[in-house]
Amino acid sequence: MKELFEDKQIGIDIVDVDRFRKKNLIKNQSFYKKLFTDLEISYCKNFSDPYPHFAGKFALKEAVQKSIQEKISFKNIETFHINSKPKIKIENKDKNYDFIVSISHEKKYAIAIAISKKN
């Protein structure tokens, strides 16, 4: 069992969706551009209510930061989806990690978890 968790770190975060809902996307574009890549913003805008998705992506970026235990800019952590599964890409050649991640949102809250392993 020890080998299963060897060299792995975990991070989790929960976000109140209203934090984003109160920051209207159109009126606060600079706020969103500081936290999210253009790809992430486009993804969230595809939904009739983009704010739970922004909150989920924010929670995932926080969980990733906690799991790698290093300071890294939110813009250097990109979240995306393959076959409806969330994935992580870190934009920094010095940082090489593998991730297992999950996001969930329900009405008021978004939560995310990240398990990382440094290569």
C-alpha positions in Angstrom: 0.0 0.0 0.0 2.9 2.4 0.8 4.0 2.3 -2.9 0.6 3.5 -4.0 1.1 6.8 -2.3 4.9 7.1 -2.5 6.0 10.4 -4.1 2.5 11.6 -4.5 0.9 14.8 -3.1 -2.7 15.8 -2.8 -4.5 19.1 -2.9 -8.2 20.0 -2.5 -10.1 23.3 -2.7 -13.7 24.4 -2.5 -15.1 27.7 -3.9 -18.3 29.5 -3.5 -19.7 30.0 -7.0 -21.1 33.4 -6.1 -17.6 34.8 -5.8 -17.5 34.5 -9.6 -21.2 35.3 -10.2 -20.6 38.7 -8.5 -17.8 39.4 -10.9 -19.7 39.7 -14.2 -17.6 38.4 -17.0 -18.2 41.2 -19.4 -17.6 44.0 -16.8 -14.6 42.3 -15.2 -12.6 40.8 -18.1 -9.2 41.9 -16.6 -10.1 39.9 -13.5 -10.8 36.7 -15.5 -7.7 37.2 -17.7 -5.5 37.3 -14.7 -6.7 33.9 -13.6 -7.6 32.0 -16.7 -6.2 31.3 -20.2 -8.2 32.2 -23.3 -8.9 28.5 -23.8 -10.4 28.3 -20.3 -12.5 31.4 -20.7 -13.8 30.1 -24.0 -14.7 26.8 -22.5 -16.7 28.4 -19.6 -18.5 30.8 -21.9 -19.9 27.8 -23.8 -22.3 27.2 -20.9 -25.5 29.2 -20.2 -24.2 29.7 -16.7 -20.4 30.0 -16.9 -19.8 30.8 -13.3 -19.8 27.3 -11.8 -17.3 26.3 -14.4 -15.1 29.3 -13.6 -15.3 28.4 -9.9 -14.5 24.8 -10.7 -11.4 25.7 -12.7 -10.3 28.1 -10.0 -10.7 25.4 -7.3 -8.7 23.0 -9.5 -5.9 25.5 -10.0 -5.8 26.0 -6.2 -5.8 22.2 -5.6 -2.9 21.8 -8.1 -0.9 24.5 -6.3 -1.4 22.7 -3.0 -0.5 19.3 -4.4 2.8 20.5 -6.0 3.6 22.6 -3.0 5.3 25.2 -5.2 4.4 28.8 -6.0 3.2 28.9 -9.6 1.1 31.5 -11.4 -2.6 30.5 -12.1 -2.0 31.5 -15.7 0.8 28.8 -15.9 -1.7 26.1 -14.8 -4.1 25.3 -17.7 -7.2 23.2 -17.2 -8.8 21.5 -20.2 -11.0 18.5 -20.9 -10.4 15.3 -22.9 -13.5 13.1 -23.2 -15.3 15.2 -20.6 -12.4 14.5 -18.1 -10.5 17.4 -16.6 -6.8 17.5 -17.3 -3.9 19.8 -16.2 -1.0 21.3 -18.2 1.7 23.3 -16.5 3.3 25.9 -18.7 6.8 25.8 -17.4 9.5 23.5 -18.7 11.2 23.2 -15.3 8.0 21.7 -13.8 7.3 18.1 -14.8 4.3 16.5 -13.1 1.7 13.9 -13.7 -1.8 14.6 -12.3 -5.0 12.9 -11.5 -7.7 15.5 -11.0 -11.5 15.8 -10.5 -13.9 18.8 -10.4 -17.5 18.9 -9.2 -20.0 21.7 -8.8 -23.4 21.8 -7.3 -25.5 25.0 -7.1 -23.5 27.1 -4.6 -20.1 25.4 -4.5 -17.4 24.0 -6.8 -14.8 21.6 -5.5 -11.7 20.1 -7.0 -9.0 17.6 -6.0 -5.6 17.1 -7.5 -3.1 14.3 -6.9 0.4 15.0 -8.3 3.5 13.1 -8.8 6.8 14.8 -9.7 8.7 13.2 -12.5 
